[in-house]
Amino acid sequence: MHMTRIDWILLPILVAVLAGAVLAAYLVAGFLGLGVLGLVIGVMAQRIELEKDGATSNVMTTSLYAEQIKAQETMSRAERAERREEARVLLKVLSIAKIVSAGFVILGFGLFFLFQLG
């Protein structure tokens, strides 16, 4: 995954927003807040990964899912290749989000229990 110029420009903003969220979670709920923030990020990343191919989770979306499958079947070879590439890039980004999530969960809950038992 190559970072474009706009990615490099937006990266410090993303890091600053994430640092602000971490600081806010810590100030509001301490290390437990970091653990919960990690869980929220992880659940969001997992949900996005599950729905990368289309809607999946509601009775109301069954017809939508069928329409998405029909649309995918009528795609040209180039469109399918483009869709696969977009999914591949999305999975790389989501794996980074999952790693960050795991770090927050381990750090937050680990330090919470360490200081509660110590």
C-alpha positions in Angstrom: 0.0 0.0 0.0 1.6 3.2 -1.2 0.8 6.4 0.6 -0.2 9.2 -1.6 0.6 12.9 -1.0 -2.9 13.5 0.5 -2.3 10.5 2.9 0.9 12.1 4.2 -0.9 15.4 4.6 -3.8 13.8 6.5 -1.7 11.5 8.6 -0.7 14.1 11.3 -4.4 15.1 11.6 -5.4 11.5 12.1 -2.7 11.0 14.7 -3.7 14.2 16.5 -7.4 13.1 16.6 -6.5 9.7 17.8 -4.2 11.2 20.5 -7.0 13.5 21.6 -9.4 10.5 21.8 -6.9 8.6 23.9 -6.3 11.5 26.2 -10.0 12.1 26.6 -10.7 8.4 27.3 -7.9 8.4 29.9 -9.1 11.6 31.6 -12.7 10.5 31.8 -12.2 6.9 32.8 -8.5 6.2 33.4 -7.0 3.0 32.0 -10.4 1.4 31.8 -11.3 4.1 29.3 -8.4 3.2 27.1 -9.5 -0.5 27.1 -13.1 0.5 26.2 -11.8 2.8 23.4 -9.8 -0.2 22.1 -12.9 -2.4 22.2 -14.9 0.3 20.3 -12.2 0.6 17.6 -12.0 -3.2 17.3 -15.8 -3.7 17.0 -16.0 -0.9 14.4 -13.1 -2.4 12.3 -14.7 -5.9 12.5 -18.1 -4.6 11.4 -16.6 -2.8 8.5 -14.7 -5.9 7.5 -17.8 -8.0 7.6 -19.7 -5.6 5.4 -17.0 -5.0 2.8 -19.0 -7.0 0.3 -22.3 -5.4 1.1 -25.1 -5.3 3.6 -25.2 -8.5 5.8 -27.1 -8.1 9.0 -30.7 -7.2 8.8 -33.9 -8.9 7.6 -34.7 -5.7 5.7 -31.5 -6.0 3.7 -32.1 -9.4 2.1 -33.4 -7.9 -1.1 -30.6 -5.3 -1.1 -28.1 -8.1 -0.7 -29.7 -10.0 -3.7 -29.5 -6.8 -5.8 -25.8 -6.4 -4.9 -25.0 -10.0 -5.9 -26.8 -9.4 -9.3 -24.9 -6.2 -9.8 -21.6 -8.0 -9.1 -22.4 -10.7 -11.6 -23.0 -8.1 -14.3 -19.7 -6.3 -13.7 -17.0 -6.4 -16.3 -13.7 -8.1 -15.6 -12.0 -4.8 -15.0 -14.7 -3.7 -12.5 -14.3 -6.9 -10.6 -10.5 -6.5 -10.5 -11.0 -2.9 -9.2 -13.4 -4.1 -6.5 -11.0 -6.8 -5.4 -8.2 -4.3 -5.2 -10.3 -1.9 -3.1 -11.2 -4.7 -0.8 -7.5 -5.6 -0.5 -6.5 -2.1 0.4 -9.4 -1.8 2.9 -8.3 -5.0 4.6 -4.8 -3.6 5.0 -6.1 -0.5 6.7 -8.5 -2.5 8.9 -5.6 -4.7 10.0 -3.8 -1.6 11.2 -7.0 -0.5 13.1 -7.2 -4.0 14.7 -3.6 -3.8 15.8 -4.2 -0.4 17.4 -7.4 -1.7 19.0 -5.5 -4.7 20.5 -2.8 -2.4 21.8 -5.4 -0.2 23.5 -7.2 -3.2 25.0 -4.0 -4.8 26.3 -2.6 -1.5 27.6 -5.9 -0.2 29.1 -7.2 -3.3 30.7 -3.7 -4.6 31.6 -2.7 -1.4 33.4 -6.2 -1.1 35.0 -5.9 -4.6 36.5 -2.3 -4.1 37.4 -3.0 -0.9 39.5 -6.2 -2.4 40.9 -4.5 -5.5 42.2 -1.3 -3.8 43.2 
